[in-house]
Amino acid sequence: MEQPDWLWPGDKRIAVVFNVAFEAWSEGKAPGISPMGNPLPPGVVDTMAISWAAYGAKRGIYRLLESFARYGAKASVMTSAVLAERSPEAVKSVADGGHEVLSHSYAMDVMPVLMSEAEERKNIRRCSDLLEKAAGTRVRGWISPRGTPSPNTARLLAEAGYLWYGDVFDDDLPYVQTFGEQRIIAIPLATDVNDMPSMKYGAPPRAMLDAFEEHLARILQREQGPVMIDVTAHAHIFGRPHGAYVYERIIEMAVNARDIWVATRGEIAEHMLALP
C-alpha cells in the first residue's frame, strides 16, 4: 500500500483529534441508547433516557472542558444546534475555551439522510446561524448524527462555505472533494477509541485508555505516518466523573508524547488544503 509523502506539522507522524459529542434530542425525543437494558413498550417515551442525556449540557461538557484546560489541549466539539437555544451559555463556554464548535445537525433525531434537498439546505443554514450566534465564531465543520449523510450533504455543505465534514468512513486519512468550484475536506471519523462501548457492551472506562495505548504501540512499531487517531467522548457519557478521569489520562498522554500533534479537525482541514 502506497504511503503518503507528507507528514503533519512539525514533521510529526501522528495527529490525535479529541472529538466531544455534545448532543441533544428534539423535544419529546429520547436517545436510543441508555444505561437501562430493558426496553419500554413501543410508543412509550423513555423519560429516563431523556434525563440521562441532559447531563451533557448540565454537567458533562463543563467537566470535559476543565480536563482540556488542565493540559492546554483543544477539541472538536460536535454540537447539536438545539443546544444553542436551550443552553447557549454552554456552547459559548466551548468557544471561549478555544475549542472548535462544529455542527451536529439541529438534533440527534434530525438526520440529513431523511430530508429532501430543500429541507437539508434549510437545516444547514439554521444550524449555522444558531451555533454562530451562541458561540460567537463561524462554524466551519459538520458531522451528521450517526455519521449518516444524504447523497447531497457534502455538496450542500461545500456550497454553504463549510471547510470540512466528517461523514466518511472509507479511508484512514482526510482527502479533498470537489463540487464545481467548491472544495471541502472529507475527514474520516474512526470509532476505535470511543466511549460508546461503555454504554453498548458494559466495557469499563479503562478500556478506552487501553485502546489508545494499543493504537500508539501499533503505530510506533508498524506505521511510518501520517496517521490520525480519533479519541471520541460524549458529554453525557464520559462527561461523568469516572469517564472524564480516564479521558483526561488520554489527553495527558497525547499532549506529552513527542511524535503527536494534538489538532482540531479544522486545523487538519487547513493542513490538507496547504499541501502541494
N, C-alpha and C positions, 0 to 999 in steps of 0.2 A: 504494500500500500504506500502510495507516494506521500511524503511528508511535506507540509508547507515550508516555504523558505523564509519565514518571518517568525519573530518572537514578540512577546508582549513588551510594553515599555520597560526600559532598564535592562533589556535582554533577559527578562525573566521567563521561565518556561511555563509557569502555572498561573492562571488567573482564577481567583476564588471570588465568587459572587454570593453575597449574603442576600437572599430573597426573603422578604417578610410578606406573607399573605395577610392583609388587613381587610377582612371580608365581612360582608353583611348581606342579609336577605331582604327581599321586599316585605312590606307589612303583611303579616299573617302567614308568611312562608318560613319553613324551617329547614335546617340543614338535613341532608340525607344520611349523614353520619353523626353519631353522638356516642357518649360513653355507655348508653343503655343498649344492651344487645337484644332485648325482647321487643319486637315490633308492635306498634299500636295497630288497631283495626284500620282498614282503608278508610280514608276520608277524615280521620281524626287529626287535628293539628297537634304537633308534638311541641307542647309548651316547654317541656324540659330542654329540648334541643335549642329552642329559641333563646332561652335564658342562658344556656351554656355558651352559645355563640356570642352573646352580648358581652361576655367577659373581655373580648379582644379590645373593644373601644374603651371599656371602663377601666381595665387594669393592665391587660396583657401588653398592649402596644407601648405603654409607658415603661414597663419593666424592661422590655427589649431595647428601647431607646437608651435606657440607663446603661445596659450592658455594652452597647456600641460606644457610648460616650466614654466609658472607662478605658477603652483601648483606641479611641480616635478612629474607629472604623466607620465606613459609610455603607448603607444598604440600599437596595432597590425595593421599594415598598409598593406592592401591587394593591391598590386601594379601590374598594367599591365606592363609586361616586355618591351613592346614597349616604355614605358617612360624612360627606361634605355638608349634607343637610342636617343629619342627626347629631354629629359630633365634630363640628368644624374645628373646635379647639384641638382635638386630637390630630386631625390632618395637618393643621398648622404646626403642631409640635414636631411632626415628622419632617416637614420642610425646614423649620427653624434649626433642626439638628444637622442640616446639611445633607440629608438623605434624598434620594431620588423618589419623587412621587410619580407613580405611573398608574394608568387607568386599568381597572379590572372589571370593566363594564359598569353599568349602573348598580346592579346587584347580582348575587351569585345565580339567581334564577333567570336573569336576563341575558340569554346566550345568543351571540350573533348567528349561530347555525340555525336558529329557529325564526330568524327575521327575514323579511323581504329586503331588497337592496335599499329601498327608500327608508324603511324602518331602521336599518342598521346605520345608514348615514346620519339619521336624526339622533340615534343613540350615541354615536361617536361625538357629535357636536355637543350634546347635552352633558356627557361625561367630562369632556374637555373643559367646558365652561364652569361646571360646578367645582371641579378639582382645582382649576387655576384660581378661581375666586377664593377658595378656602386656603389653599397653600401659598398663594401669592407668587407662584412660579409657573412657568409654562410646562405643560405636560407633553413629553416627547416620546413616551413609550407606552406600550399596550400589551397586556396578556389577557386573553379571554377566560371567563370562568370555565373550569375543566380543561383549559387549554384548547378549546374546540372552536375554531373559526368557521365562518361560512366560506363558500368559494370566492366571495367578494372582499373579505376582510382586509387582506394585505393591500389590495389596490385602493380601497376606500381610505385606509389609514395613510397610505402614501399621498393620496390626493389631499388629505386633510393636513398634511405637513408633518406627520409623525416621522421621527428619526428611525425607530426600530419597533419590532413587535416580537413576541416570544411564543407564538402558536405553531412552532415547528419542532419536530422530533426526529428528523431524518438525517441528522449529521451530528458530529461532535463539536464543530466549530461554527461560528457565525459566517454568513455569506450575504451577498448583495442580491436583491431582487429589483427588477426594473419594470415600470409600468409607464410606457410612453416616455415623458421627460422626467418623471418622478422616480426616485430610488428610495428603497427602505432596506434596513439591515434586518435580516431574519436571524434571531439569536436563539438557538435551541435551548429548551428547558429540560435539563436532566433531573431525574427523580431518585437517583441513587442515595443521596444524603438528604433525608427528608423526615419530618416528624410524623407523617401520616401513619407509618407502621405502628406507632404507639396507639393510635386510635383503631386502626383496622384489625391489627393482629395481636394487640396487647404487648408489643415489644417494650422493654424498659427504656427510659430516656437515654441511658448509657449506650444503647445500640446505635444511636445516631453518631456519637463520638467515635465508636468503634469503626463505623462505616467510613468516616472521614479519614481516620488514621490508616485504614486499609487502602483507601484511594491514594493517599500520599505515598505509601510504601510501594504500591504497584507502579505509580508514575516514576518515582525516583529510580526504580530498577529497570523499567521497560520502555519508557517514553522519552523521546528527545524534545518534545514540545513543538508547537504550543499546545497546551492542554487547558481546558476550562472545567472547573468544578462548581456546580451549583450547590449551595447549602441553604435549604428552604425550611422556614418555620412559619407556622400560623400563629397569629397573635392570640387567638382563642384556644390554642392547644399548648404550644411551648412558651406562651407568654406567662404561664403559671410557674410558680417558684422552682420546682424541680427541673422542668424542661428548660426554663431560662438559664438555670445554672449550667446545664450541660451545653447549651448553645453558646454561652459565654466562654466555656473552655475551648470550643472550636474557634471562636473569634480570637482568643488569646494565641492559640497555636498558629493561626494563619498570619496574624499581624507580626509575629516574631520569627516566622520562617524566612530564610534567606532568599529562596527562589520563588516566592509567591508575591504576586501583585493583587492586592485586595481592591476590587474595582466594582463600580456600579455597571449596570447594563448600558446606561447611556454613555459611560466612558469607553466601554468596549465597542459600542457602535461608532463613536468618534475615531477610535483607533483603526477600525476596519476601513473607514472612509479615507483615512490618511495614508493607507498603504499604497505603494506604487502599483 
